[in-house]
Amino acid sequence: MLNLMSSWRAPVAATVLALALALLVPVEGGAARSAAVLVAAIACVVAALALMVLTRRGRPGMRHELAATQRGVSLRRSGRSLGQLALHLSPVLLLTAAFPFAATRFIGQSVGGTSLGELLLASSVTVPWLSQAAAMPIYRGIGHLINNAPIERVRETFAGLWVATFAQTLLLVPVFAAVMALVLGWSLTTTAAYVALSVLHILFAQSLVVANVGRMRWAWASAWGAYAVALLAAPTLWFLPAIAGTLTQLYVLRRELGLLRRLQRLDLRDTAADLARGLLLGGVLWADKLVLFLVTDGRFAVQLVFAALMPAVIAYNYYFVRLAPWMDGAIGRVRSTLESRPSRELGAPSREVVSSVVVALSRTGLIGAVLVLAAVCFTLALAPADLGLVAAVASASWAFMMVTVSTYLLDYIGERTWSQLIGGLHLVFVLVAFLTLSGAATYTALFGVELLLLVGALTVTIRHWSVPEYTLFWRHAVSW
């Protein structure tokens, strides 16, 4: 364990430095201080890149990859991986580009006495959290097939489960709609439009599960491309983007459409448990945006808050596109060894799994922190008056993202009590912070508290992943 922890030192030191610099930038100190911080920021970015290059040979799975291929092939693979990351980030890239143009056509439009812009913003701060929860039961239904079945069978099982599971997950919508209507004083028409938007986005989010599981990045990107095009072409038809995106995935499932009539459903108790679990896990990264919308009646610096969120979103997607597959491969080698080799040969595959977890956490944290620092430096150059808010939101969102990754790792290994407890504590912190503070001070306080939660989450995560062959496999055999 000591050797394992020593591999954290360099990336953790660089992460701490990047975050400290990001929080230092808004402090008053004149041009000389700004120049010094900028130089230090550049040095931090260079150091982070050097760390990533120097530790490349030590990454999980890289020795297998480098032994099996020459450098040119490895570079091409890296290029493909970056391309996959860009495709996976398509919702961020496309909607960031499309929404400002569409927003100019929202002016003067209303639904039930509420401006169309407010309605769509309410949907935007709800949908990521709501969709993450609504997709969780689908993943339960196809989870046993994800790593050991052809994608055709995954599609068939998904199609058989989708309609009934979609109907079950709609239980969430009235809860969110009631909160919105009561807090914001919406009319029945506005609330009905919000419900329709939520239902359509749940359908859209669930339709993307197959593309996500099968790592079909072009299918994923095409869905978000259709969404963005519909938003640009007819922004006042607020229901159209989610429908357009869903239609692209129905095309992907065109051979399995007949199976939608099977109406196979999951146990309602399991679905309810998955929805609660999804709300607790997804709320770590997304709940604060919804609470911020509610306490400000939608009157907050939307573009600044979402721009400050981008470092965390990019690092989060980097984890799932670049690092999670390596972890899956390492876990697969443990599984294969358990099935076909003597137990004494588990040592090396088990250590590789533990190493992959450490690398995934430290690499994700480092990339996110460097991006936070970059965002703050850009704000210093372009909009210095907004430095305080951007630094606070970006750093707090980094902490939210790291806690989210930790809870998913705990959930993956079956420690759901811990993951949900951490998610629940986060929600309590968010509610208390927004009810007692305002502005940048809210996110500054949340960053401080979330760091304590992160330390606890990382400690629990590493402890439970330290013997993966037991936690993932033998524990279940012993429990019979």
Protein Blocks (a to p, Z undefined) as FASTA:
>chain_A
ZZmmmmmmmmmmmmmmmmmmmmmmmpgebjmlmmmmmmmmmmmmmmmmmmmmmmmmmpgh
klmmmmmpcfklmmmmmmmmmmmmmmmmmmmmmmmmmmmmmmmmmgopaeehiafklmmm
mmmmmmmmmmmmmmmmmmmmmmmmmmmccfklmmmmmmmmmmmmmmmmmmmmmmmmmmmm
mmnopafklmmmmmmmmmmmmmmmmmmmmmmmnopaklmmmmmmmmmmmmmmmmmlmmlm
mmmmmmmmmmmmmmmmmmmmnopacdfklmmmmmmmmmmmmmmmmmmmmmmmmmnnopac
fklmmmmmmmmmmmmmmmmmmmmmmmmmmmmmmmmmmmmpcfklmmmmmmmmmmmmmmmm
mmmmmmmmmmmmmmmmmmmmmmmmlmmmmmmmmmmmmmmmmmmmmmmmmmmnopamlmmm
mmmmmmmmmmmmmmmggcjllmmmmmmmmmmmmmmmmmmmmmmmmmmmlmmmmmmmmmZZ
